[in-house]
Amino acid sequence: MIEAHAAAVSGGAAEHAHDEDHIHPPPATWFTKYVWTYDHKTIGKQYLFTAMFFGLIGGLLAMLIRWQLAYPGQPVPWLGSIAKAMFFFDDNGAILPEGYNQMVTMHGTIMIFFVVIPIIVGAMGNFLIPLHVGARDVAFPFLNALSYWLYLPASVIIFASFFVDKGAAAAGWTSYPPLSAVAEMAPGSGLGQTFWLLSVFLLGFSSIVGGLNFLTTIITMRAPGLTMWRLPLVTWAQFVTSIFQTLATPVLASAVCLMLVDKLTGSSLFLPAGLHLTGDKAVGNSGGGSALMWQHIFWFYSHPAVYILVLPGMGVASDLLATFARKPIFGYKVMVFSMSGIIGLGFIVWGHHMFVSGMNPMVGTSFMMATMLIALPSGVKVFNWLATLWGGNIRFTTPMLCALSFVAMFIIGGLSGLFMAATPVDIFIHDTYYVVAHFHYVVFGGTLFAMFGGIYFWFPKMFGRMCNETLAKLHWAVTFITFNAVFFPMHILGEGGHMRRIADPTNYDFLLPLQPMNVFISISAFVLGAGQFIFLGNFFYSMFFGPKADPNPWQSNTLEWTTPSPIPYYNYEKIPTVYRGPYEYSTTVAEGQADWLAQSTPGADPAEHH
Amino acid sequence: MENVAALPHPGVSLQHARAKFGMWLFLGSEVMFFAGFIGAYIVLRSANPGLFEREFAQLSRPLAAINTMFLIASSLTMALAVYSSQHGQREKVGNFLMATIMLACGFMVIKTIEYTTKFSHGIFPSTSVPFAIYYTLTGFHALHVFAGILALLVLWGRAQAPASATAMAGACELVGLYWHLVDLIWIFLFPLLYLLKFP
């Protein structure tokens, strides 16, 4: 293995060094430094800030949703009086049922497409991948800038759709036809839905461009000595995610194009014959199409999208757990194989969203089996994380608390997923709050905690300053407690039959006894929402006034910690040579020696000895 | 898994090797994009085979056959352009590129004739599901041909000005890869839409 590395270093060295060591001049103007920039770190921050803005909007929508469910039909305090003119609200400032549908739709769309994916892939991936492979930038800096500048118009379009005639899309983030395809069916299914489709198409384009850029970067730009098996797991996770992004997102694009054809030309690809709106009036020129087809094509992308959301979170958690347990990650290669297993299976399980949509029971059973198989690689990962903690010298910093929360919440979200994977159980809990609880445990409890952990962890590298640790811990505590207070009772609501997208639960007698729980959830949600301002305040204060950070405040091994904080635009003065894997904590400790060994410190690789 | 594997053979720049790898990934995503459409076509057609056969009988096979010839010929001229660019024959590169552009434009002209004839007979995407999927498949393919023509024109312009021979060869190969995929998609669309008949 050592000979192979030597060959890698010397064989391609002449040309490699010439190509890679060259430092380009710094961006000359304000415009090329902050706006149309090729620097992957700045593009990552552009993603981060745009997504944080949309996080505020998505969060506000969540608060409105919770207000309506706890106090249906009552005017929204102060906001209602301002927002009367919007389609969402009636004259008293209370939320209209149609408006409620739009809020639910836009909350889901914004949080998934415009907050979580941009932060976990756009911001984290952009910032970390070139650093972790020891490169000056991504493989295609122009495409990288283009990817952000496709995301931005997409977010402008989705934001503008709130203000078009009759408001934003209202057919759910899944946009099932015929509800989404026929303008008369819901207020938002006219222009609002068309905006939604255009926006998602642009975003898909941005995703594909980003994915192929990351893949090319990781495969072709690794520093000398940095084999694939020496990459940090967060970069492995981005690698695996990028395969999803490159190969699954285009299928979403084709689904969106087909629906655009329906909406713009009046065709009926998704509209079966005999579709009546009210009474005898047939809808448009329906006939010959298949509504179920949308669900198949849409979920072919959108189920893998769930793994696009969670895999990078798994990667972040792995890095954080190893760093703060001061131990090598348990079963490094198995972690990679299990992620690969998740993507392999992830492509063939989309049908489990459609158990009650109508399908051959044999097909349903095979989707059920494939879905349950995903529990295996996921379980392997969880046990590996626990084994990493076992006997570790654990440091309870905020990033570590967030990573631990990720593991705990992912276990709950993963287990509830198993129940829904079983067809007979799913028929009972389908479209109830049980589902809502499940995916919030995975995406909020899982990915968002990993994201917070990642931001606290890499903040010194991004801005050269440290976050306030006390405020960060407070933010973590508030978020962790209220998150569970909000989403755990939703399992019980779901078991009680509380439907997923109803605007007024008090209309149903059988839900009345559960209404106090809705009130409790809403109050917890308001605290959860307010708690995020601790994060924002800490973030922006520390960005400008936090204490200056050391190059390596967490005593971590990976390459980015060998650069100054903040990182210069060229990343590495000299392209580093890598001598070992990323998790050499406490492996070769002599008395009085540091318990970590950076990847680029010359010397033997401890892994070679066993 | 060594990163030597990523290093290209001598004479090809590292950046070109990367661009080529990225292009293959992009082509993979294009295949998936059309796979979504073709999947929809299969679902819709198998639900209503009789209707599809009746409607597609109105499509013009001779025009589509000529178009197929055009695209196959353009693939040949494209391949010749790539070959010439790799052997430093600048003049030939320009000529072969122009031939490719001409053939591609011929394809677009015939496609326009096909579309306008259909429109004049009152056949639109809203006419029936078979025509909706026909217009979707051929329309998005035509958009790809159009994008290809733009890329070829830029390339042709570069072939006129003195530029580095290796850079030209690199760009030529990338556009060539894309162009062959656009042809290949048509090779699938032609039988699916114009020829296929179930006994």
Interface residues (C-beta under 8 A of the other chain):
Chain A: A4 H5 A7 A8 G11 G12 E15 H16 D19 E20 A139 F140 L143 I208 G211 L212 N213 L215 T216 I219 T220 M221 R222 A223 P224 L226 T227 M228 W229 T246 L247 A248 T249 P250 V251 A253 S254 A255 C257 L258 V261 D262 T265 G266 S267 S268 L269 N285 G287 G288 G289 S290 M293 H296 I297 F300
Chain B: M1 E2 N3 V4 A6 L7 P10 S13 L14 Q15 A17 R18 A19 F21 G22 L25 F26 G28 S29 E30 M32 F33 F34 A35 G36 F37 G39 A40 V43 L44 A47 N48 L51 F124 P125 S126 S128 V129 P130 F131 A132 I133 Y135 T136 F140
